[in-house]
Amino acid sequence: MKTVLVIEDDPDIVRLLTLYLEQERYRVRAVSSGTEGLRAVREGSPDVIILDVMLPALDGYEVCKRLRATPETARVPILMLTAKADEADKIVGLEIGADDYVAKPFSPKEVVARVKALVRRSEPDPLRAPLRYQTITLDPDRHEVTVGNRPIELTAKEFGLLQYLLAHRGRLATRDAILASVWGYDAEVTTRTVDVHIRRLREKIPVLVSAIVTVKPYGYKLRDEAEP
């Protein structure tokens, strides 16, 4: 049974999410502050975190940053849940490492669908062989990325995006195709979401700065290794 950690200080929202998630056979643990959330992650290793932004003492952005900065929690999928619906706020959440973003008021069924997608995309795929590109190795079975012998910490969405680009190297990857494959549902995300994640991949793996080519206005292409 998969575990979802809900870090939310509104008891009504916690009860609603718990009801719908437990109906889908998820184990739910809930805490009401950022500091409690960090402690709960260290103690329980959840499969997905639903993280509110407006929390007492330690807000959700800071919680997300700390989780992403710790190797043991860097890959745990994070769904940010907040009253801030502006695109700028969504981009901030994505840039600091959140995998998805839902604005209040929300449909609990949609949140459950997104949780399912995050769980599915974070699970290793034993049917896929490792993908290699220059010094990069992506191992779907182990859910690991290395450059040379150095491990690279990626979020679930960054991992899925890199996997998609490696599997489609040399071909145009439109933003819509990337969203459909990596995000996998009709979510409140925009093509800007893809751009944010591409930038983060380039920052974490410098070889991708020149290897990922921007094809305006359509999307991106990972150069074939034979290309100049």
C-alpha positions as CSV (number, residue, x, y, z in Angstrom):
1,M,0.0,0.0,0.0
2,K,1.4,3.4,-1.0
3,T,1.6,6.2,1.6
4,V,0.7,9.8,1.0
5,L,1.9,12.4,3.5
6,V,-0.4,15.4,3.6
7,I,1.2,18.6,5.1
8,E,-1.8,20.9,5.5
9,D,-3.1,23.0,8.4
10,D,-6.7,23.1,7.4
11,P,-8.5,20.2,9.1
12,D,-11.4,20.2,6.7
13,I,-9.1,19.8,3.7
14,V,-7.2,17.0,5.5
15,R,-10.4,15.1,6.2
16,L,-11.5,15.5,2.5
17,L,-8.2,14.4,1.1
18,T,-8.0,11.5,3.5
19,L,-11.5,10.3,2.6
20,Y,-10.8,10.2,-1.1
21,L,-7.3,8.9,-0.9
22,E,-8.3,6.0,1.5
23,Q,-11.1,5.1,-0.9
24,E,-8.4,4.5,-3.5
25,R,-6.4,2.3,-1.0
26,Y,-3.7,4.8,-0.1
27,R,-2.4,5.0,3.4
28,V,-2.6,8.7,4.6
29,R,-0.6,10.4,7.2
30,A,-1.3,14.1,8.0
31,V,0.6,16.8,9.8
32,S,-0.2,20.5,10.2
33,S,3.1,22.3,10.0
34,G,6.2,22.4,7.9
35,T,8.5,21.3,10.7
36,E,6.3,18.4,11.5
37,G,6.2,17.6,7.8
38,L,10.0,17.4,7.5
39,R,10.1,15.1,10.6
40,A,7.4,12.9,9.2
41,V,9.3,12.5,5.9
42,R,12.4,11.5,7.7
43,E,10.5,9.0,9.8
44,G,8.2,7.5,7.2
45,S,9.5,7.7,3.6
46,P,6.2,8.6,1.9
47,D,5.5,7.7,-1.7
48,V,4.0,11.1,-2.4
49,I,3.8,14.4,-0.5
50,I,0.8,16.8,-0.7
51,L,2.3,20.0,0.5
52,D,0.4,23.2,1.3
53,V,2.3,26.5,0.7
54,M,0.7,28.6,3.5
55,L,1.9,26.8,6.6
56,P,2.7,28.1,10.1
57,A,6.3,28.8,10.9
58,L,7.9,27.0,7.9
59,D,6.1,27.5,4.6
60,G,5.7,25.0,1.9
61,Y,8.3,26.6,-0.4
62,E,11.0,26.2,2.3
63,V,9.9,22.6,3.1
64,C,10.2,21.8,-0.6
65,K,13.6,23.3,-0.9
66,R,14.9,21.4,2.1
67,L,13.5,18.1,0.9
68,R,15.1,18.6,-2.5
69,A,18.4,19.5,-0.9
70,T,18.6,16.2,1.0
71,P,19.6,13.1,-1.1
72,E,17.3,10.8,0.8
73,T,14.2,12.9,0.0
74,A,15.3,14.5,-3.3
75,R,13.2,12.2,-5.4
76,V,10.0,12.0,-3.4
77,P,7.2,13.4,-5.6
78,I,5.7,16.6,-4.3
79,L,2.2,18.0,-5.2
80,M,1.9,21.5,-4.0
81,L,-1.6,22.5,-2.8
82,T,-2.3,26.2,-2.3
83,A,-4.6,29.1,-2.6
84,K,-2.1,30.9,-4.8
85,A,-3.4,30.4,-8.3
86,D,-1.2,32.9,-10.2
87,E,1.1,31.5,-12.9
88,A,4.1,33.2,-11.2
89,D,3.4,31.3,-8.0
90,K,3.1,28.0,-9.8
91,I,6.4,28.7,-11.6
92,V,8.1,29.4,-8.2
93,G,6.8,26.1,-6.9
94,L,8.1,24.2,-10.0
95,E,11.4,25.9,-9.9
96,I,12.2,24.9,-6.4
97,G,11.4,21.3,-7.1
98,A,7.7,20.6,-6.9
99,D,6.4,18.0,-9.4
100,D,2.9,19.3,-9.7
101,Y,0.7,22.2,-8.5
102,V,-3.0,22.4,-7.6
103,A,-4.8,25.6,-6.7
104,K,-7.6,25.8,-4.1
105,P,-10.5,25.3,-4.4
106,F,-9.8,21.9,-6.0
107,S,-11.6,18.7,-7.0
108,P,-10.5,15.9,-4.7
109,K,-10.9,13.5,-7.6
110,E,-8.4,15.5,-9.6
111,V,-6.0,15.5,-6.7
112,V,-6.3,11.7,-6.4
113,A,-5.7,11.4,-10.2
114,R,-2.6,13.5,-9.9
115,V,-1.3,11.5,-7.0
116,K,-1.8,8.3,-9.0
117,A,0.1,9.8,-11.9
118,L,3.0,10.8,-9.6
119,V,3.2,7.4,-8.0
120,R,3.1,5.7,-11.4
121,R,5.8,7.9,-12.9
122,S,8.1,7.5,-9.8
123,E,8.0,3.7,-9.9
124,P,10.9,2.0,-11.7
125,D,10.1,0.2,-14.9
126,P,11.9,-3.2,-15.0
127,L,11.1,-3.6,-18.7
128,R,13.2,-0.8,-19.8
129,A,17.0,-1.1,-20.3
130,P,19.2,1.8,-19.2
131,L,19.4,4.7,-21.6
132,R,22.8,6.3,-22.4
133,Y,23.8,9.6,-24.0
134,Q,27.4,10.8,-24.0
135,T,28.4,10.5,-20.3
136,I,24.7,10.3,-19.1
137,T,23.2,7.0,-18.0
138,L,19.5,6.8,-17.0
139,D,18.5,3.6,-15.4
140,P,14.6,3.2,-15.3
141,D,14.9,0.0,-13.2
142,R,16.9,1.7,-10.5
143,H,15.4,5.1,-11.1
144,E,18.9,6.6,-11.2
145,V,20.7,9.1,-13.4
146,T,24.5,9.4,-13.4
147,V,26.9,11.6,-15.4
148,G,30.1,9.6,-15.5
149,N,30.3,8.1,-12.1
150,R,28.5,11.0,-10.4
151,P,24.9,10.5,-9.3
152,I,22.5,13.3,-10.3
153,E,19.4,14.0,-8.1
154,L,16.3,14.6,-10.2
155,T,12.7,15.1,-9.2
156,A,10.2,12.6,-10.6
157,K,9.1,15.0,-13.4
158,E,12.7,15.9,-14.3
159,F,13.5,12.2,-14.5
160,G,10.5,11.6,-16.7
161,L,11.4,14.5,-19.0
162,L,15.0,13.3,-19.4
163,Q,13.8,9.8,-20.1
164,Y,11.5,11.1,-22.8
165,L,14.2,13.2,-24.4
166,L,16.7,10.3,-24.4
167,A,14.1,7.9,-25.9
168,H,13.3,10.4,-28.7
169,R,16.8,11.8,-29.4
170,G,17.2,13.3,-32.8
171,R,13.5,14.0,-33.1
172,L,11.4,17.1,-32.3
173,A,9.7,16.8,-29.0
174,T,6.9,19.3,-28.9
175,R,5.8,20.9,-25.6
176,D,2.3,19.3,-26.0
177,A,3.8,15.9,-26.6
178,I,6.1,16.2,-23.6
179,L,3.2,17.3,-21.4
180,A,1.0,14.4,-22.6
181,S,3.8,11.8,-22.0
182,V,5.5,13.1,-18.8
183,W,2.5,14.7,-17.0
184,G,0.0,12.3,-18.5
185,Y,-3.3,13.9,-17.7
186,D,-5.3,17.1,-18.4
187,A,-3.7,19.2,-15.7
188,E,-3.5,22.9,-15.0
189,V,-0.1,23.1,-16.4
190,T,1.1,25.1,-19.3
191,T,3.9,24.9,-21.9
192,R,5.8,27.2,-19.6
193,T,6.0,24.2,-17.2
194,V,8.1,22.3,-19.8
195,D,10.4,25.3,-20.2
196,V,11.0,25.4,-16.5
197,H,11.9,21.7,-16.3
198,I,14.2,21.9,-19.3
199,R,16.0,24.8,-17.7
200,R,16.4,22.8,-14.5
201,L,17.8,19.8,-16.4
202,R,20.4,22.0,-18.1
203,E,21.4,23.4,-14.7
204,K,21.8,20.0,-13.2
205,I,23.5,18.3,-16.2
206,P,25.7,20.9,-18.0
207,V,26.2,18.7,-21.1
208,L,22.5,19.2,-21.8
209,V,23.0,23.0,-22.2
210,S,24.2,22.4,-25.8
211,A,22.7,19.0,-26.3
212,I,19.1,20.1,-25.9
213,V,18.2,22.4,-28.8
214,T,15.3,24.8,-28.6
215,V,13.1,24.5,-31.7
216,K,11.0,27.7,-31.8
217,P,8.1,27.9,-31.5
218,Y,7.4,24.2,-31.1
219,G,9.6,22.6,-28.4
220,Y,12.9,20.9,-28.1
221,K,15.2,18.3,-29.6
222,L,17.9,16.3,-28.0
223,R,20.7,16.2,-30.6
224,D,21.6,12.8,-32.0
225,E,25.1,12.1,-30.8
226,A,26.3,12.0,-34.4
227,E,25.1,15.6,-35.0
228,P,27.7,18.3,-35.0
